[in-house]
């Protein structure tokens, strides 16, 4: 019986010890000079290629600890659940509530992203809109782009001199308590719209953060945010029909009839 010369288990043990590895390191470890042999064994596992360092590094999903963006790094080498830099940039922009400026996306990805964004735009996979002198990268789908641009305009309008409104996690307890108290005084529709407004102020992750604070579903927060951005809000009557001050003409007519009688 022929024994297996190269084992995927050997790769697993190597990654468990070293977290990441380059192709030359993997070939040396298995004792082969063929890239095809390494790739054949990697295909038996769930692995990723780094989107930084020109894709020179490899890692296993079972070892990587991905963050809320679907990113993970080890020794300044970055990996993404989406795979390549292009695919990651496209996904993050598409999933964002308010699009991304180049500097914002680069601060998330920790690599230069302008080239990837320009290429995605030229290929028609993303679009961009100039806001406050900078290009905002958005979804290529018109309705989603419109919502992202409106959300960004809200963020820009509500920014503080020191930067964007703080995330809910860093708000003082007194302010959180005030938000919850005010929220409890509103009716169902007002709660949804108010939650959507606070989510807009936070930006990325706002739906989930506000939902956790107020004890409601993230989908409800997203619905309120969408209604505000679409300006799809029906203003209810404050007074019932016939209530409130009477027109001057009717008051004058009643006064005239009373004087005649």
GUKE-108420 format. One record per residue: residue in one letter; x negated, y, z negated of N, C-alpha, C in turn. Coordinates in pm, whole numbers, padded with zeros to 5 digits, always signed. Each point is the difference from the previous one (the first is absolute). Layout:
N
AXYZXYZXYZ/...
//
This chain:
261
X-00084-00120+00000+00084+00120+00000-00088+00125+00000/X+00024+00090+00096-00082+00119+00014+00039+00103-00105/X-00099+00047-00074+00025+00101-00101+00009+00138+00064/X+00085+00084-00057+00016+00136+00050-00127+00078-00030/X-00061+00056+00106-00126+00070-00018+00019+00137-00066/X+00105+00073+00042+00026+00133-00053+00136-00001-00069/X+00004+00046-00123+00124-00006-00076+00050+00140-00034/X+00132+00021+00015+00060+00128-00037-00014+00024-00150/X-00002-00109-00077-00014+00014-00146-00132+00068-00037/X-00103-00024+00080-00128+00066-00025+00013+00152+00016/X+00080+00041+00098+00023+00143+00019+00076+00058-00120/X+00100-00072-00047+00080+00047-00114-00090+00022-00122/X-00086-00096-00026-00088+00011-00116-00096+00117+00015/X-00045+00024+00123-00091+00113+00025+00072+00133-00024/X+00123+00009+00047+00076+00124-00020+00037+00021-00147/X+00028-00106-00070+00032+00014-00141-00119+00057-00078/X-00117-00035+00044-00121+00046-00068-00039+00141+00044/X+00013+00029+00130-00052+00125+00055+00106+00101+00043/X+00127-00040-00001+00114+00086+00036+00006+00028+00151/X-00109+00049+00058-00002+00034+00142-00127-00059+00062/X-00002-00006+00133-00118-00055+00067-00003+00047+00145/X-00120+00004+00058-00017+00031+00141-00010-00131+00078/X+00009+00010+00131-00012-00118+00085-00136-00068-00017/X-00113+00074+00000-00130-00067-00020-00007-00073-00134/X+00059+00056-00104-00002-00066-00131+00080-00129+00003/X+00114+00001+00068+00084-00120+00007-00067-00108+00084/X-00066+00041+00107-00070-00099+00084-00117-00062-00075/X-00071+00080-00075-00112-00053-00079+00052-00096-00106/X+00113+00035-00061+00054-00084-00106+00045-00136+00053/X+00063-00003+00119+00047-00126+00057-00108-00071+00081/X-00109+00069+00030-00107-00062+00076+00032-00015+00147/X+00057+00106+00060+00034-00003+00141-00038+00133+00064/X-00022-00001+00130-00030+00122+00073+00118+00042+00089/X+00108-00073-00008+00113+00024+00090+00109+00082-00069/X+00032+00116+00058+00111+00081-00053+00131-00077+00007/X+00016-00079+00106+00125-00073+00021+00026-00097-00116/X-00105-00057-00054+00016-00093-00112+00056+00072-00122/X-00055+00120-00027+00047+00078-00114+00145+00040+00020/X+00035+00049+00118+00137+00043+00024+00096-00117-00007/X-00043-00117+00044+00086-00118-00006+00032-00034-00145/X-00097+00014-00089+00023-00028-00141+00080+00111-00067/X-00026+00124+00039+00074+00113-00058+00148-00009+00035/X+00030-00052+00121+00140-00011+00041+00078-00097-00088/X-00069-00087-00070+00066-00090-00094+00039+00073-00129/X-00051+00122-00016+00025+00079-00120+00071+00129+00037/X+00048+00071-00099+00060+00132+00021-00107+00103-00027/X-00055+00056+00107-00114+00090-00016+00025+00134+00068/X-00081+00099-00035+00008+00133+00059-00140+00045+00043/X-00002+00083+00103-00123+00068+00041+00006+00143-00051/X-00108+00053-00048+00000+00136-00054+00034+00102+00109/X+00075+00104-00039+00026+00108+00096-00108+00108-00011/X-00082-00009-00104-00117+00086-00009-00123-00079+00045/X-00115+00069+00011-00126-00065+00037+00013-00077+00132/X+00083+00054+00090+00016-00057+00134+00040-00147-00001/X+00075-00038-00099+00053-00137-00007-00104-00106-00024/X-00110+00035-00065-00110-00095-00021+00026-00097-00114/X+00095+00032-00088+00020-00082-00119+00130-00080+00006/X+00000-00110-00073+00116-00088-00008+00036-00022-00146/X+00131-00023-00026+00047-00028-00136+00124-00088+00011/X+00032-00069-00110+00119-00085-00004+00112+00072-00074/X+00123-00016+00049+00115+00064-00064+00020-00047-00143/X-00033-00125-00026+00018-00054-00135-00090+00067-00102/X-00107+00061+00047-00096+00064-00089+00023+00151-00006/X+00043+00059+00109+00022+00144+00005+00115+00040-00091/X-00012+00117-00060+00104+00056-00088+00052+00128+00065/X+00099-00012+00088+00048+00113+00078+00081+00097-00085/X-00016+00131+00029+00071+00102-00076+00133+00033+00066/X+00065+00109-00045+00132+00037+00051-00001+00032+00150/X-00116+00035+00052-00011+00031+00143-00031-00125+00082/X-00021-00114-00069-00042-00120+00071-00148+00001+00030/X-00079+00072-00083-00144+00013+00022-00077-00060-00117/X-00122-00043+00027-00089-00054-00104-00143+00027+00040/X-00084+00030-00097-00141+00025+00029-00088-00075-00099/X-00118-00033+00048-00103-00061-00086-00134+00052+00049/X-00073+00064-00092-00129+00060+00034+00013+00094+00119/X+00105+00082-00005+00025+00104+00102+00032-00057+00138/X+00032-00128+00008+00047-00061+00125+00152-00013-00011/X+00072+00050+00101+00146+00010-00008+00070-00100+00091/X+00107-00059-00057+00083-00097+00072+00146+00043-00008/X+00079-00044+00098+00142+00036+00004+00083-00122+00036/X+00119-00008-00061+00093-00106+00035+00044+00010+00146/X-00011+00121+00058+00040+00019+00140-00110-00039+00096/X-00121-00017-00050-00110-00039+00087-00091+00116+00035/X+00002+00041+00126-00092+00102+00050+00035+00140-00048/X-00092+00093+00022+00024+00140-00035+00116+00056+00080/X+00006-00031+00128+00109+00050+00085+00135-00049-00051/X+00009-00130-00028+00127-00056-00046+00039+00056-00136/X-00099+00022-00086+00028+00052-00133+00047+00144+00007/X-00070+00082+00077+00039+00141+00014+00141+00012+00057/X+00030-00079+00101+00133+00004+00061+00108-00038-00101/X-00024-00107-00076+00100-00048-00096+00023+00102-00111/X-00107+00058-00053+00015+00096-00109+00076+00125+00044/X-00028+00047+00121+00072+00117+00051+00147-00035+00023/X+00026-00115+00059+00138-00041+00027+00081-00016-00130/X-00065-00050-00105+00070-00027-00125+00010+00122-00092/X-00071+00106+00033-00004+00117-00089+00129+00080+00007/X+00033+00067-00111+00118+00085-00003-00023+00133+00069/X-00124+00048-00003-00028+00135+00050-00120+00005+00092/X-00032-00109+00068-00114-00001+00090-00131+00019-00074/X-00108+00016+00077-00133+00020-00059-00077+00104+00078/X-00066+00091-00072-00106+00079+00059-00125-00088+00002/X-00095+00033+00088-00120-00083+00014-00071-00017-00135/X-00023+00111-00069-00075-00006-00126+00072-00086-00104/X+00133+00004-00001+00077-00081-00095-00020-00148+00028/X+00010-00038+00127-00013-00142+00034-00143-00048-00027/X-00098+00085+00029-00139-00038-00024-00027-00019-00150/X+00068+00079-00084-00018-00016-00144+00060-00131-00049/X+00100-00051+00071+00060-00129-00035-00087-00115+00052/X-00044+00012+00124-00075-00108+00064-00147-00003-00037/X-00052+00116-00044-00141+00012-00037-00095-00021+00119/X+00051+00026+00119-00084-00002+00121+00050+00111+00092/X-00079+00033+00101+00041+00098+00100+00114-00058+00082/X+00110+00077+00013+00119-00053+00067+00047+00086+00117/X-00062+00115+00023+00047+00091+00105-00003-00067+00137/X-00109-00071+00029-00010-00067+00130+00110-00101+00021/X+00030-00079-00103+00106-00101+00010+00136+00067+00022/X+00026+00110-00071+00128+00070+00014+00015+00059+00139/X-00106+00058+00053+00005+00057+00135+00026-00110+00104/X-00065-00114-00017+00020-00111+00094+00142-00052-00009/X+00054-00013-00121+00137-00046-00016+00099+00097+00062/X-00031+00129-00008+00088+00100+00061-00006-00008+00151/X-00120-00013+00055-00014-00010+00145+00069-00124+00054/X+00002-00107-00078+00064-00124+00043+00151+00002-00021/X+00052+00108-00059+00144+00011-00023+00049-00081-00117/X-00090-00043-00087+00040-00080-00118+00031+00089-00119/X-00052+00123+00000+00031+00102-00100+00021+00132+00072/X+00057+00097-00073+00014+00134+00054-00057+00098-00101/X-00008+00126+00036-00050+00100-00094+00072+00133+00021/X+00004+00077-00106+00069+00129+00000-00086+00099-00077/X-00017+00120+00056-00083+00099-00067+00079+00072-00108/X-00050-00007-00124+00065+00062-00115-00107+00073-00080/X+00027+00127-00030-00093+00085-00076-00143-00011+00054/X-00011+00000+00132-00131+00001+00062-00071-00134+00007/X+00065-00107-00046-00061-00133+00005+00095-00098+00068/X-00058-00105+00059+00083-00100+00065+00046-00103-00102/X+00131-00018-00005+00060-00104-00084+00028-00120+00088/X-00055-00115-00035+00021-00122+00078+00125-00073-00051/X+00088-00031+00093+00133-00051-00033+00033-00123+00084/X+00115-00056-00030+00053-00110+00079+00028+00047+00142/X-00010-00089+00095+00034+00034+00138+00150-00008+00023/X+00074-00058-00095+00146-00010+00013+00061+00135-00038/X+00075+00065+00091+00044+00138-00021+00075+00026-00131/X+00094-00086-00037+00078+00026-00121-00087-00011-00125/X-00089-00099-00003-00090-00014-00116-00098+00115-00005/X-00050+00042+00115-00091+00114+00004+00068+00125-00054/X+00124+00022+00037+00073+00117-00047+00009+00002-00152/X+00030-00115-00059+00009-00009-00146-00136+00024-00065/X-00105-00055+00060-00134+00019-00056-00041+00148+00004/X+00030+00067+00110-00036+00142+00013+00077+00083-00101/X+00129-00029-00017+00080+00076-00097-00050-00024-00142/X-00034-00126-00030-00053-00031-00133-00131+00073-00024/X-00083+00007+00101-00127+00071-00014+00022+00149-00023/X+00098+00056+00068+00030+00142-00019+00045+00026-00144/X+00076-00094-00057+00040+00014-00141-00122-00006-00090/X-00090-00093+00026-00121-00012-00081-00085+00125+00009/X-00014+00054+00120-00081+00121+00016+00065+00118-00071/X+00133+00007+00003+00070+00111-00062-00003-00007-00151/X-00011-00121-00056+00004-00016-00145-00138-00025-00061/X-00105+00016+00081-00135-00022-00051-00036+00110-00099/X-00077-00037-00101-00050+00095-00099-00135+00052+00043/X-00047+00115-00054-00131+00052+00036-00112-00101-00022/X+00014-00083-00102-00104-00099-00030+00016-00128+00081/X+00105-00009+00079+00020-00120+00081+00144-00046-00007/X+00024-00123+00046+00135-00054+00006+00057-00022-00140/X+00132+00000-00008+00067-00027-00127-00050-00133-00055/X-00032-00007-00131-00059-00122-00057+00090-00122+00019/X-00063-00115+00006+00073-00126+00008+00073-00024-00132/X+00107-00075+00005+00084-00025-00117-00081-00063-00114/X-00105-00076+00035-00079-00067-00104-00079+00097-00086/X-00026+00121+00052-00080+00095-00078+00084+00114-00056/X+00130-00005+00016+00086+00101-00058+00007-00019-00152/X+00005+00109-00076+00011-00014-00145+00132-00064-00039/X+00001-00068-00116+00119-00072-00046+00119+00093-00017/X-00025+00126-00042+00110+00095-00020+00071+00029+00132/X-00079+00014+00107+00059+00028+00131+00076-00122+00051/X-00055-00119-00020+00070-00122+00041+00135-00010-00073/X-00001+00029-00131+00125-00008-00078+00101+00100+00051/X-00046+00119+00038+00091+00102+00052+00061-00043+00133/X-00082-00063+00084+00050-00049+00129+00108-00105-00022/X-00025-00093-00091+00097-00107-00028+00129+00059-00057/X-00012+00099-00091+00118+00061-00060+00082+00072+00106/X-00066+00080+00083+00072+00071+00105+00069-00098+00095/X-00071-00107+00034+00053-00102+00089+00128-00061-00056/X+00007-00019-00132+00117-00064-00063+00125+00088+00007/X-00016+00130+00026+00114+00091+00005+00063+00008+00139/X-00061-00064+00098+00045+00010+00139+00095-00113+00036/X+00080+00024+00104+00084-00109+00049-00083-00089+00094/X+00063-00102+00056-00074-00101+00076-00072+00060+00120/X+00070+00083+00078-00062+00057+00119-00110+00098-00038/X+00024+00081-00101-00100+00096-00044-00125-00070-00051/X+00019-00113-00068-00116-00077-00048-00084-00049+00117/X+00067-00051+00102-00071-00052+00115-00080+00111+00070/X+00063+00116+00017-00067+00110+00069-00113+00058-00085/X+00023+00011-00131-00104+00053-00087-00121-00094-00001/X+00027-00130-00008-00110-00098+00003-00076+00010+00132/X+00073+00019+00110-00065+00015+00130-00088+00123+00006/X+00046+00110-00061-00077+00124-00002-00130-00018-00079/X+00008-00063-00118-00120-00022-00080-00097-00094+00071/X+00053-00097+00075-00085-00090+00077-00075+00076+00108/X+00068+00094+00065-00065+00081+00103-00117+00078-00058/X+00016+00052-00120-00106+00079-00062-00125-00084-00028/X+00021-00128-00031-00112-00088-00033-00073-00045+00125/X+00076-00030+00107-00064-00050+00120-00006-00151+00000/X-00111-00056+00047-00012-00145+00012+00023-00067-00135/X+00084-00103+00001+00030-00074-00123+00105+00066-00086/X+00055+00113+00047+00097+00074-00080+00129-00076-00025/X+00048-00073+00099+00126-00075-00017-00012-00097-00117/X-00106-00076-00001-00019-00100-00105-00023+00064-00137/X-00081+00107-00002-00031+00065-00127+00124+00061-00064/X+00081+00070+00081+00122+00063-00052+00102-00107-00039/X+00008-00108+00080+00094-00108-00031-00033-00061-00136/X-00128-00021-00027-00041-00058-00128+00030+00096-00115/X-00022+00129+00021+00023+00098-00106+00149+00012-00033/X+00084+00001+00103+00143+00026-00018+00083-00128-00009/X-00061-00115+00015+00073-00125-00012+00098-00024+00112/X-00039+00029+00122+00087-00022+00116-00079-00072+00109/X+00069-00042+00104-00066-00072+00107-00081+00091+00090/X-00115-00048+00046-00083+00080+00090+00074+00029+00130/X+00087-00094+00041+00078+00023+00121+00097+00115-00015/X+00055+00018-00120+00091+00112-00025-00075+00132+00005/X-00121+00002-00057-00083+00120+00006-00033+00034+00146/X-00037-00103+00077-00033+00021+00141+00121+00053+00077/X+00119-00049-00036+00122+00047+00067+00023+00149-00029/X-00019+00039-00127+00015+00141-00035-00101+00086+00070/X-00124-00048+00009-00105+00074+00070+00034+00015+00147/X+00051-00108+00060+00037+00007+00141+00115+00095+00026/X+00098+00003-00090+00113+00092+00016-00045+00145-00005/X-00094+00029-00089-00052+00136-00010-00076+00040+00126/X-00085-00091+00048-00080+00030+00118+00086+00010+00125/X+00105-00081+00007+00093+00004+00113+00103+00112-00014/X-00001+00063-00120+00100+00103-00034+00141-00057+00013/X+00011-00128-00035+00127-00071+00011+00067-00004-00137/X+00033+00117-00053+00059+00010-00132+00133+00073+00010/X+00107-00067-00041+00132+00059-00002+00019+00079-00129/X+00029+00127+00012+00019+00083-00119+00143-00016-00047/X+00016-00053-00120+00133-00020-00056+00057+00132-00048/X+00136+00008-00003+00066+00119-00055-00022+00008-00151/X-00033+00120-00047-00016+00019-00143+00135+00017-00066/X+00091+00074+00067+00135+00019-00052+00099-00079+00084/X+00110-00040-00060+00104-00070+00075+00068+00101+00092/X+00066-00049+00103+00069+00087+00095+00102+00086-00071/X-00005+00132+00027+00094+00093-00060-00050+00066-00125/X-00114-00049-00053-00054+00060-00121-00086+00119+00034/X-00045+00074-00103-00085+00115+00021+00078+00129+00018/X-00070+00109+00027+00064+00131+00015+00086+00005+00124/X+00112+00070-00009+00092+00014+00113-00048+00110+00094/X+00028-00013+00129-00034+00107+00093+00064+00131-00042/X-00063+00112+00031+00050+00132-00039+00137+00027+00060/X+00023-00043+00126+00127+00028+00065+00115-00065-00076/X-00018-00129-00045+00108-00069-00070+00027+00065-00134/X-00106+00045-00069+00020+00069-00128+00077+00129+00021/X-00032+00069+00110+00069+00126+00030+00147-00025+00030/X+00030-00111+00074+00139-00031+00034+00078-00031-00126/X-00056-00075-00095+00072-00033-00122+00025+00127-00083/X-00098+00092-00002+00018+00124-00076+00111+00086+00059/X+00008+00002+00134+00104+00079+00068+00137-00056-00030/X+00013-00136+00003+00131-00060-00026+00042+00028-00144/X-00095-00004-00092+00035+00023-00140+00045+00143-00023/X-00059+00098+00066+00040+00140-00019+00137+00028+00060/X+00032-00069+00111+00131+00020+00063+00113-00057-00086/X-00031-00109-00069+00105-00062-00080+00022+00080-00127/
//
